[in-house]
Amino acid sequence: MSDKKIGQKLYCRMCKQETNHKYIYKHSRSNLDFGEWDYQWFEDYFITQCLGCDTNAFLREYGAEDMQEMDEFEQLVNYTKKYVYPEKPIAPSVKNELLHPAKDFENAPESIAELYKQLVSTLNSRHYLLCAVGLRMIVEAVCKETGVTEGIIYDDLGEKRYDKHGDELIRSNLEGKINGLQTKGFIVEKQAKTLHQIRHLGNVSAHELEIPKRSTIIDGIEIIENMIINIFELDKYQLM
């Protein structure tokens, strides 16, 4: 098993420190698997085992041709990024600084309010991959609660697309539903564009396991918060 030892110490949730690990399963993929020749990259997935307590974890390692840095001899060398799950907990003093406060929504449907609370909790736990998927789920939930089931599809220039019969192309996927929210007046065009960005972020995270930045997730949550306020919360204000 010595040839299966991971070259770098990884965090073990049972030992509560970085320890030596080996892997018991490995799956690899690269640009060659997708017929891509202009940009070289690879991605390895490992099920790992702590050599101290035998606890299992998950490791993802990613490298690409443009991931380079200077070594101690001032030579340009390639490096890789490693992501361990479960992640190493944040120190309490740092964690408190990073907490994102959850808003209280009085009029939003219970399903949306609960999804939102779980999303903020996931953000504060630093599970950004799950956050990206959660953002998309909330958009889906808003469409369901507003009764929007479909919408017109537009091309990259913002022009309507048409089917082979010359009719407007209508789809019941999330792209169509977001456009349906705009058509029915729940959101404006600029909001629709930002929701499409959230849709794309969720797709990339779910299918390519690309972990977004914390700042990106926070931007997405603020967009979601404003949408919930505009659609569900404004009616509670009676100024006259």
C-alpha positions as CSV (number, residue, x, y, z in Angstrom):
1,M,0.0,0.0,0.0
2,S,3.0,2.3,0.2
3,D,2.6,3.3,-3.4
4,K,-0.9,4.6,-2.6
5,K,0.2,7.0,0.1
6,I,-0.8,10.7,-0.4
7,G,2.3,12.8,-0.7
8,Q,0.9,15.7,1.4
9,K,-0.7,15.5,4.8
10,L,-4.4,16.0,4.9
11,Y,-6.8,17.2,7.6
12,C,-8.5,14.3,9.5
13,R,-11.8,15.1,11.2
14,M,-11.3,12.4,13.8
15,C,-7.6,13.2,14.7
16,K,-8.5,16.9,14.3
17,Q,-5.2,17.7,12.7
18,E,-3.3,17.1,9.4
19,T,-2.1,13.5,9.2
20,N,-0.6,11.1,6.6
21,H,-3.2,9.4,4.3
22,K,-3.4,6.8,1.7
23,Y,-6.0,6.4,-1.0
24,I,-8.3,3.3,-1.4
25,Y,-9.9,4.5,-4.6
26,K,-8.9,6.9,-7.4
27,H,-10.7,8.2,-10.4
28,S,-9.0,10.4,-13.0
29,R,-10.1,12.5,-15.9
30,S,-8.4,15.1,-18.2
31,N,-8.8,17.2,-21.2
32,L,-8.1,14.1,-23.4
33,D,-11.3,12.4,-22.1
34,F,-13.3,15.2,-23.7
35,G,-11.4,15.6,-26.9
36,E,-9.9,18.9,-25.8
37,W,-6.5,19.6,-27.2
38,D,-6.0,23.3,-26.9
39,Y,-5.8,23.4,-23.1
40,Q,-4.3,20.7,-20.9
41,W,-5.8,19.9,-17.5
42,F,-6.4,17.0,-15.2
43,E,-8.6,16.2,-12.2
44,D,-8.2,13.3,-9.7
45,Y,-10.7,12.2,-7.2
46,F,-9.6,10.1,-4.2
47,I,-11.4,8.2,-1.4
48,T,-8.7,8.5,1.3
49,Q,-8.0,6.9,4.6
50,C,-6.1,8.3,7.6
51,L,-3.0,6.2,8.4
52,G,-3.5,7.0,12.1
53,C,-7.2,6.2,12.7
54,D,-8.5,4.8,9.4
55,T,-11.1,7.5,9.0
56,N,-12.2,8.0,5.4
57,A,-12.4,11.3,3.5
58,F,-12.7,12.7,0.0
59,L,-9.9,14.5,-1.9
60,R,-10.1,16.3,-5.2
61,E,-6.9,17.4,-6.9
62,Y,-6.9,19.7,-9.9
63,G,-4.1,20.9,-12.2
64,A,-3.8,22.8,-15.5
65,E,-1.0,24.0,-17.8
66,D,-1.3,27.6,-16.7
67,M,-1.1,26.8,-13.0
68,Q,2.5,27.8,-12.4
69,E,4.5,29.5,-9.6
70,M,8.2,30.2,-8.8
71,D,9.9,27.7,-6.5
72,E,12.7,28.3,-4.0
73,F,15.3,28.3,-6.8
74,E,13.3,30.8,-8.8
75,Q,12.3,28.2,-11.4
76,L,8.8,28.1,-12.9
77,V,7.0,24.9,-11.8
78,N,3.5,23.6,-12.0
79,Y,1.3,23.3,-8.9
80,T,-2.0,21.7,-8.2
81,K,-4.9,22.6,-5.9
82,K,-6.3,20.1,-3.4
83,Y,-9.7,20.2,-1.8
84,V,-10.4,17.9,1.2
85,Y,-14.0,17.0,2.3
86,P,-15.0,17.3,5.1
87,E,-13.0,20.6,5.3
88,K,-10.8,21.7,8.1
89,P,-13.0,23.8,10.5
90,I,-12.4,27.5,10.8
91,A,-10.8,28.8,14.0
92,P,-13.5,30.4,16.1
93,S,-12.0,33.9,16.0
94,V,-11.9,33.8,12.2
95,K,-15.2,32.1,11.8
96,N,-17.0,34.8,13.7
97,E,-15.6,37.4,11.3
98,L,-16.9,35.5,8.3
99,L,-20.5,34.9,9.5
100,H,-23.2,36.1,7.1
101,P,-26.3,37.2,8.9
102,A,-29.6,35.7,7.7
103,K,-32.5,38.0,7.1
104,D,-36.0,37.3,8.5
105,F,-38.7,37.1,5.9
106,E,-42.2,37.4,7.3
107,N,-44.3,37.0,4.1
108,A,-42.1,34.6,2.0
109,P,-43.5,31.1,1.7
110,E,-42.2,28.7,4.3
111,S,-40.4,26.5,1.7
112,I,-38.4,29.5,0.4
113,A,-37.6,30.9,3.9
114,E,-36.3,27.5,5.0
115,L,-34.2,27.0,1.8
116,Y,-32.8,30.5,2.4
117,K,-31.8,29.8,6.0
118,Q,-30.1,26.5,5.0
119,L,-28.3,28.3,2.3
120,V,-26.9,31.0,4.7
121,S,-26.0,28.2,7.2
122,T,-24.1,26.4,4.4
123,L,-22.3,29.6,3.5
124,N,-21.2,30.1,7.1
125,S,-19.9,26.5,7.1
126,R,-17.8,27.3,4.0
127,H,-19.4,24.7,1.8
128,Y,-19.4,26.9,-1.3
129,L,-20.1,24.1,-3.8
130,L,-23.3,23.2,-2.1
131,C,-24.2,26.9,-1.8
132,A,-24.0,27.3,-5.6
133,V,-26.5,24.5,-6.0
134,G,-28.7,25.9,-3.2
135,L,-28.9,29.3,-5.0
136,R,-30.3,27.6,-8.0
137,M,-32.8,25.6,-5.9
138,I,-34.2,28.8,-4.4
139,V,-34.7,30.3,-7.9
140,E,-36.6,27.0,-8.8
141,A,-38.7,27.4,-5.6
142,V,-39.6,31.0,-6.4
143,C,-40.8,29.9,-9.8
144,K,-42.9,27.2,-8.2
145,E,-44.4,29.5,-5.6
146,T,-45.3,32.2,-8.2
147,G,-46.9,29.6,-10.6
148,V,-44.3,30.2,-13.3
149,T,-43.8,27.0,-15.2
150,E,-42.3,28.1,-18.5
151,G,-41.1,31.0,-20.6
152,I,-39.6,32.3,-23.9
153,I,-36.1,31.4,-24.8
154,Y,-33.7,34.1,-26.1
155,D,-30.5,33.9,-28.1
156,D,-27.1,35.4,-27.0
157,L,-28.1,38.7,-28.5
158,G,-31.3,38.9,-26.5
159,E,-33.6,38.1,-29.5
160,K,-36.4,35.6,-29.3
161,R,-35.8,32.2,-30.6
162,Y,-38.3,30.4,-32.8
163,D,-39.0,26.7,-33.5
164,K,-39.2,25.1,-36.9
165,H,-42.9,26.2,-37.2
166,G,-42.1,29.8,-36.6
167,D,-43.6,29.9,-33.1
168,E,-41.8,31.4,-30.1
169,L,-39.6,28.8,-28.5
170,I,-41.1,28.1,-25.1
171,R,-39.3,25.9,-22.5
172,S,-40.1,24.6,-19.1
173,N,-36.5,24.4,-17.9
174,L,-35.1,27.0,-15.5
175,E,-33.9,29.2,-18.3
176,G,-37.5,29.5,-19.5
177,K,-38.9,29.9,-16.0
178,I,-36.6,32.8,-15.2
179,N,-37.8,34.5,-18.4
180,G,-41.3,33.7,-17.4
181,L,-40.8,35.5,-14.1
182,Q,-39.9,38.6,-16.2
183,T,-42.8,38.2,-18.6
184,K,-45.3,38.0,-15.8
185,G,-43.8,41.1,-14.1
186,F,-42.3,39.5,-11.0
187,I,-38.9,40.7,-11.9
188,V,-37.3,43.2,-14.4
189,E,-34.9,42.5,-17.2
190,K,-31.8,43.3,-15.1
191,Q,-32.9,40.9,-12.4
192,A,-33.5,38.2,-15.0
193,K,-30.0,38.6,-16.2
194,T,-28.5,38.1,-12.7
195,L,-30.7,35.1,-12.1
196,H,-29.4,33.6,-15.3
197,Q,-25.9,34.1,-13.9
198,I,-27.0,32.1,-10.8
199,R,-28.4,29.4,-13.0
200,H,-25.1,29.1,-14.9
201,L,-23.2,29.1,-11.6
202,G,-25.4,26.2,-10.3
203,N,-24.9,24.3,-13.5
204,V,-21.1,24.6,-13.5
205,S,-20.9,23.7,-9.8
206,A,-23.2,20.7,-10.1
207,H,-21.8,19.2,-13.3
208,E,-18.1,20.2,-13.2
209,L,-17.6,20.3,-9.4
210,E,-16.1,23.8,-9.8
211,I,-16.0,25.5,-6.4
212,P,-17.0,29.1,-6.6
213,K,-15.4,31.9,-4.5
214,R,-17.0,33.0,-1.3
215,S,-17.5,36.5,-2.7
216,T,-19.4,35.1,-5.6
217,I,-21.7,33.1,-3.3
218,I,-22.3,36.2,-1.2
219,D,-23.2,38.2,-4.3
220,G,-25.6,35.5,-5.3
221,I,-27.3,35.4,-1.8
222,E,-27.7,39.2,-1.9
223,I,-29.4,38.9,-5.3
224,I,-31.7,36.2,-3.9
225,E,-32.5,38.3,-0.8
226,N,-33.5,41.3,-3.0
227,M,-35.7,39.0,-5.2
228,I,-37.5,37.6,-2.1
229,I,-38.1,41.1,-0.8
230,N,-39.4,42.4,-4.1
231,I,-41.7,39.5,-4.8
232,F,-43.0,38.5,-1.3
233,E,-42.2,41.1,1.3
234,L,-43.1,44.6,-0.2
235,D,-46.8,44.0,0.3
236,K,-46.5,44.2,4.0
237,Y,-45.6,47.9,3.8
238,Q,-48.7,50.2,3.9
239,L,-47.5,53.8,3.8
240,M,-50.9,55.4,3.2
